């Protein structure tokens, strides 16, 4: 009686194992698809984070340049206005004096890394006769997906505005 029980237990274990193999066969390889999907998603998030960070750094560098150009332009005296009206408590600024001082500042300043081109926007000028307003527009390069934008004919354009005053008193 013992051998019969042993045989039936062994055949029962074999049948259970065979059944388990048949049930798990259609599910084999599913973890590979999940792992691939998670890898692609993680890679896209990392690439996006790097590009967003590069665009933010380019914006900050462009804003630093606009700040220095506005400070330089705030010190630019419109000589004809100063001779006609005198210099009271502030420097007399005009759109032309601010734009020419800002353009001269940009001409002697090297472009920061990550910015391929820049130019003054026509909004650059004097505000209220005593505040220099410099609006600078630049094109930024993105390290990870910039080639995709270039192939599609697009680019990342950043526009920043900075204001500066030079009171005398």
Buried (B, 14 or more C-beta within 10 A) or exposed (E): EEEEEEEEEEEEEEEEEEEEEEEEEEEEEEEEEEEEEEEEEEEEEEBEEBBEEBBEBBBBBBBBBBBBBBBBBBEBBBEEBEEEEEEEEBBBBBBEBBBBBBBBBBEEBEBBEBBEEBEBEEBBBBBEEBBBBBBBBBBBBBEBBBEEBEEEEEBBEBEBBBBBBBEEE
